Amino acid sequence: MASSIFDEPYEVASSENDEFFGRIEAEGNIVINGVKLSDRAGQNKYALSVMEAIKDKSILLIEAGVGIGKSFGYLIPIFFTMNNVTTFKQVVISTSTMALQSQLLNDINNVSKMLGIEIKTVIAKGINNYVCFKKLDSLIVKEKDQDMRKQYKKIEQEIMKKQSVDRADLMEISNKVWQKIKAEDRGVCSKCCYSKECFYQRHLANIQKMDDDNEKFILVTNHAFLAYLLKYKSKLLKRVDSFIVDEAHEFEENVRSINEGELDLKKIGDCIGKIQRALGDRTSKGLIGKVTSLYSEILRTINGMRKKNLRYDSDKIPFNFSEGVKDSLHNVIEDFEKYINYINIKCSGNIKLMRELYVLVRELEGYLNLFSDMNLQGASRENIYWAEFCDKEHKKIKICYSPKSLDKELAPLIKRDKDTSVIFTSGTMGYDKNASEDPDDKASRVYAATKMGLDIIKLPKVQGFYDYFERGLGLKGIDRVTEFPISSPYNFNENCLLYYNPHLISPIFSPTRGIDTISNPRQYDNYIKGLVFEINRLIRLTNGKSLILFTSKEDMNRVYEAISEKYSYPFDLFIQGDNNSDKIKQEFIDNTDSVLFATGAFWEGIDVKGKSLSNLIICRLPFSNLDPILEGKASSYKSDERFKMVYYRDMMIKLNQGIGRLIRSEYDTGIVCILDSRVGKYKGRILKDLGLPCTTDFDKLEEFVYDKGIVDEPKGKSR
């Protein structure tokens, strides 16, 4: 294809990008305008792939291992392009957390300083991260407790001083107070009497003005807010030239969360009650009773599962479609259809009544469509369904749902009228760390590229590696470039050793039910005893310096209590609490020889360089347990394919996230200890996919620890 005159500025940007990274590669460590840079193996290739995607306005999937320097790898091509291409004006960069947004802002400032290119940058967060003036003023007036009133006034004074209502800019505010003063999206902000003075509304208005004026700027946001903008088809996204979705492995969960819906029994009853009053009869009385019976049947199945002491990973509780549930569901659908037909007959010829009931009948039809979808076989359903408790006593539930496929929800991002590049990137988007480009495959790609008149980089390069990620976001069938994962420049083979004990008791995973458990109480007690014994000798081996990751709080608390009571150590033991994550993380980092027992966010939310983290202990393979989203995904496959295509891939991505906590710099060394004997099973597949040197011999583990200087070898110890 002949190049257009409009392509020339992109070629200039691409050339500058190549020269920049070529210089770093040639000179090694350099300083440009006060910013220190060092050659990172793989960063050049990463930046080249990003530049090609920007130039070609394509969708790119690219995994980059720890140490590649992703943010500089995509920011530098963006800066060169915005500086050279007059029509390339708006970029949205989304990452997983607000903390990473702040970090990214620092990186943008450094790149701007280094390149001598100034581009406006704005931060955008969800409304719940800002103080509501109206709520705060109301509390100051109405609060009777003098101490609380003083606290509210102090917050108000700080807002006026800093001219910001962003929680991140203000003093530390407890979650209890924050729930009372945070802004909420109720569709009334624009009509609020405080809207002209509201810093949040001003912030949004300034962003919108930049967009309306067609200015050049980078919008830095988080996945939750980007998902919100996509759902409501925000005008802010119409002119965007490039989207960068960093930490992309977290994006699906955020999109699902913003698109969740619920079938609340009270709301259904209110809707039917309003229709009943408008019609002036009680024809619907039996319908409300049948909906109530359906919820009771679902609650009965949940209670039956709870009696088996099954562990749930979240508030989302899957339920079995028992015969009782199926019968109740059939009755509800039948009565809904009859009642809607009855309403249509009653409204026939009565224009006033039709207008009065229009919205309510549409709501009723929406409930009918959802119940009808629930009634289909798992693979045929459009949505994934689960239950959540509405009360502390666990006597009331609501039915919740999320779309099984996200292709419609993500259409504003990946099926745009405007030509736009979309780059999905993360450290863990696939699961096979041995993925690499075979020379024969490369030769065949070069041949194919030549025949098609394309550059090699424009061809889809890797089959299967991103499959799970692609299916999760509904990217299958979309034209995209999938780049081979770029490995970390750090030497894992030399600096890391994987250890596991094949004799420990381990849970059993059932892919037909999505359950990973030890159901026998006595066996569970023995499982905990085995963990305690193994953890004790592992943390003694490295004299602390250990992060111990659990998949459940119950396991974590039991092991911590047992170890604390049974043993004493010359180092501190810390345990993650409900509200102490940041504090406990810093204490662990500052105290080199300490041990941290953790779960949840610590599987990927901790970055510790140096000796403080030399021993990473993973107690259980992170199979999701009774996760309705995974069950919904698995239902699209035959029963014998579900483990391989869904549960295993999900587990491996989480496992790689956890293991990624250990080696965070080129100088780090350490051991990964997985206390789950299943690591050596599944025909050795886990060990192969991890691609790490491995041993089951504790003596060899000791040798590695001493040889790498993690701790000094005891005097007189013979090998």
QUINORSUL-V562128 format. One line per field, one symbol per residue. phi: phi as a letter, one per 30 degrees, with the letter a starting at -180 (. if undefined). burial: + if it has 24 or more other C-alpha atoms within 12 Angstrom, else -. Layout:
phi=???
burial=???
This chain:
phi=.ddcdddeedddddddddddddddddcidbbbhicdbbdcejddddddddddddddhccccbcbdejdiedddcddeddddddccddccbbcccbdbddddddddddddddddddiccbdbbcbbdddcbdceddddddddcdcddddddddddddddeddchacdeddcddcdddddddcddbdcibedcddcedcdddddeddddddedddhddacccbceddddddddcheddcdcdcacccdhddcdeddddddcdbbcdeddddddddddedddibcddeddeddddddddddddddddddddhdccdaddcdbddddddddddddddedddddddddedddeicedddddcedddedddddddddddedddedcddcccacbdcbddhcbbbccabddccdddcedccbcdddbdbccbadbcbbcdcdaddedddddddddddddicdedddecbcjdcedddddcicdicdaccdeecddddddddcbbcbbcdcddbdcccddcicbacddedddeddddddedddeddddechihbcccccbdddeddddddddddbbbdbdccbdcdbcedddddddddceccbccbahdddbcbbbcjdebcbcccdbedddchcdddedddddcdedcddddbddddddddddddddddccadcdblbccccbddedchhiddddddicdbbccddddeededddidbddedidcc
burial=------+--++-++-+++-++---------------+++++++++++++++++++++++++++++++++++++++++++++++++-++++++++++++-+++-++-++++++-++---++++++++++++++++++--++----------++--++--+----++++--+--+----+-++++-----+--------++++-++--++-++---+++++++++++++++++----+++++++++++++++++++++++++-++++--++-++++++-++---++--++-++++++++++++++------++++--++++++---++-++++++-+++-++--++------------+--++-+++-++-++++++--+--+++++++++------++++++++++++-++-+++++--+++++++++++++++-+---------+----------++++++++-+++++++++++--+-+++++++++++++--+++++++--++++++-++++++++-----+--++++++-++++++++++++++++++++-+++-++--+--------+++++-------++--++-++++++++++++++++++++++++++++++++++++++++++++++-----++-+++++++++++++++++++++--+++++++++++++-----++-++++++++----++++++-+-++--------
